Amino acid sequence: MSLLSYDQFKKFDSATALSIIDAASPKRPAADSEGESTPASRPLSAEELNALLTPFDMKRLQSYCENMIEHHVIIDLVPILSVLFFSRKLGSECTLSAAQQAILLALGLQRKPVEALEGELGLTPSQVLALFAKIVRRIVKTLQDIQREGVGGDLPAEQEGVQRLGLAAQQSFRPVEQSVEEELRAEKRQERDDADEEMTEDKAKQRELLDSVDLAQ
């Protein structure tokens, strides 16, 4: 895949280059040293995707899928999409027709201009671009699914944290022993008791003062 963009390999027509890629790719799970079957290619993870494509890159791809920008604006990302597809990193559900694979290989791995495919595939540039748009939409949908799965994997831990927080809240906040009305009535009773006690103390002081006065004078 790396060699296809160099002059000698770039001369291959896209169909020939596609047959070479197809012949070199493993069709079955490979056996490891212990004889156990292992996957030929591990699917792309959300972390790996974030390392390859920035949020701005994904926004550009999404804008192209929505016909908001031309293919020239995302042409630098096509080699990355091509490597992911032909290295079987996008999973078995991301499939393309033979013509779509030839276009993706020519534009992404061989880095040919759109006009070069007119003679190779017998398609006009507008037809090539129409198929190319379908290719990008299919791949972008797969990439978005990978991102959603990565986000979904973090949700259980966050949900568990929310549950623990709710349990702590239940343990910290217990029902009050009396209602607001009962509390207000208790405060009023306490105020009356305090007032009565203060009045009693005042009367006692007045009596003590009177007793200390010498009435005989």
C-alpha positions in Angstrom: 0.0 0.0 0.0 2.9 2.4 0.7 4.6 1.6 -2.6 1.6 2.3 -4.7 2.0 6.1 -4.5 5.5 5.9 -6.0 6.2 6.3 -9.7 6.8 2.7 -10.8 3.8 1.4 -9.0 1.6 4.4 -9.7 1.8 3.5 -13.4 -0.3 0.4 -12.7 -4.0 0.8 -13.6 -6.3 0.8 -10.6 -7.7 -2.6 -11.5 -4.3 -4.2 -11.6 -3.2 -2.6 -8.3 -6.4 -3.7 -6.7 -5.8 -7.3 -7.8 -2.3 -7.1 -6.2 -3.7 -5.7 -2.9 -6.4 -8.4 -3.0 -3.9 -11.2 -3.5 -1.6 -9.9 -0.8 -4.4 -9.6 1.8 -5.1 -12.5 4.1 -8.5 -14.1 3.4 -8.6 -16.2 6.5 -7.6 -15.8 10.2 -3.9 -16.5 10.5 -2.6 -19.1 12.9 -0.3 -18.0 15.7 2.8 -19.9 17.1 0.6 -22.1 19.2 -1.6 -23.1 16.3 -4.6 -21.0 17.5 -6.5 -18.9 15.0 -6.1 -15.2 15.3 -7.8 -12.4 13.4 -5.9 -11.2 10.4 -6.5 -7.6 11.4 -7.7 -6.1 14.6 -10.6 -3.6 14.2 -9.9 0.1 14.7 -10.5 1.4 18.2 -11.9 4.8 19.1 -8.5 5.8 20.6 -6.7 4.9 17.4 -9.2 6.8 15.3 -8.8 9.9 17.4 -5.0 9.6 16.9 -5.5 9.5 13.1 -8.2 12.0 12.6 -8.8 15.1 14.6 -12.4 16.4 15.3 -11.8 19.0 12.6 -10.9 16.2 10.1 -14.1 14.4 11.0 -16.0 17.7 10.6 -14.6 18.1 7.1 -15.6 14.6 6.1 -19.1 15.1 7.5 -19.4 18.4 5.6 -18.4 16.6 2.4 -20.9 13.9 3.0 -23.6 16.7 3.3 -22.5 18.3 0.0 -21.2 21.4 1.8 -17.7 21.3 0.4 -15.9 19.8 -2.6 -13.6 16.8 -2.7 -10.5 19.0 -2.9 -11.0 20.0 0.7 -10.8 16.4 2.0 -8.3 15.0 -0.5 -5.5 14.9 2.1 -7.6 12.6 4.3 -8.3 10.1 1.5 -5.0 8.2 1.9 -5.9 7.6 5.6 -9.3 6.3 4.7 -7.8 4.1 2.0 -5.2 2.6 4.4 -7.9 1.9 7.0 -10.2 0.2 4.5 -7.6 -1.9 2.7 -5.9 -3.0 5.9 -9.3 -4.4 7.1 -9.4 -2.0 10.0 -13.0 -0.9 9.4 -14.6 -4.3 10.0 -16.5 -6.7 7.8 -19.6 -4.5 7.6 -17.9 -1.7 5.7 -18.0 -3.1 2.2 -17.5 -1.5 -1.2 -18.1 -2.7 -4.7 -15.1 -3.5 -7.0 -15.5 -0.2 -8.9 -15.6 1.7 -5.6 -12.6 -0.1 -4.3 -10.7 0.7 -7.5 -11.6 4.4 -7.2 -10.6 4.5 -3.5 -7.3 2.8 -4.3 -6.5 5.1 -7.2 -7.3 8.3 -5.4 -6.1 7.3 -1.9 -3.1 4.9 -2.4 -1.9 5.8 -5.9 -2.9 9.5 -5.4 -4.0 9.8 -9.0 -6.2 12.7 -10.2 -9.9 12.1 -10.9 -9.3 12.6 -14.6 -6.9 9.7 -14.8 -9.7 7.2 -14.0 -11.7 8.2 -17.0 -9.5 6.0 -19.3 -8.9 3.2 -16.7 -12.5 2.7 -15.6 -14.4 4.2 -18.6 -16.2 6.6 -16.3 -16.5 10.4 -16.6 -15.1 12.6 -13.8 -18.6 13.3 -12.6 -19.4 9.6 -12.4 -16.1 9.0 -10.5 -17.0 11.8 -8.0 -20.5 10.5 -7.6 -19.1 7.0 -6.6 -16.4 8.6 -4.5 -19.0 10.5 -2.5 -20.8 7.2 -1.8 -17.4 5.7 -0.7 -16.8 8.5 1.7 -20.3 8.3 3.2 -20.0 4.6 3.8 -16.6 5.0 5.5 -17.6 8.0 7.5 -20.6 6.2 8.9 -18.4 3.4 10.0 -16.0 5.8 11.7 -18.9 7.5 13.5 -20.1 4.1 14.7 -16.6 3.4 16.1 -16.6 6.8 17.9 -20.1 6.1 19.4 -19.0 2.6 20.6 -15.9 4.3 22.2 -18.2 6.8 24.0 -20.6 4.1 25.0 -17.9 2.1 26.6 -17.3 4.9 29.1 -20.9 5.3 30.1 -21.2 2.3 32.5 -18.4 3.7 34.7 -20.0 7.1 34.6 -23.4 5.7 35.4 -22.0 3.7 38.3 -20.5 6.9 39.6 -23.9 8.6 39.4 -25.5 5.7 41.3 -22.9 5.9 44.0 -23.5 9.7 44.3 -27.2 9.1 44.5 -26.7 6.5 47.3 -24.4 8.8 49.2 -27.1 11.5 48.9 -29.7 9.2 50.2 -27.5 8.3 53.2 -26.6 12.0 53.9 -30.0 13.5 53.5 -32.5 11.8 55.9 -36.1 12.9 56.4 -36.6 15.6 59.0 -38.1 14.6 62.3 -40.8 17.3 62.2 -42.6 19.4 59.6 -42.1 23.0 59.0 -45.3 23.9 60.8 -44.3 21.8 63.9 -40.9 23.5 63.9 -42.5 27.0 63.8 -44.9 26.1 66.6 -42.0 24.8 68.7 -40.1 28.0 68.2 -43.1 30.1 69.2 -43.5 28.0 72.4 -39.8 28.5 73.1 -40.1 32.2 72.6 -43.0 32.4 75.1 -41.1 30.3 77.6 -38.1 32.6 77.3 -40.3 35.7 77.7 -42.0 34.2 80.8 -38.6 33.3 82.3 -37.2 36.7 81.6 -40.3 38.4 83.2 -40.0 36.2 86.3 -36.3 37.1 86.7 -37.3 40.8 86.4 -39.9 40.5 89.1 -37.4 38.7 91.4 -34.9 41.5 90.9 -37.6 44.2 91.7 -38.6 42.3 94.9 -35.0 42.1 96.0 -34.5 45.8 95.3 -37.6 46.7 97.4 -36.5 44.5 100.2 -33.2 46.3 100.4 -34.8 49.8 100.8 -35.0 51.0 104.4 -38.7 52.1 104.6 -38.2 53.4 108.1 -36.3 56.4 106.9 
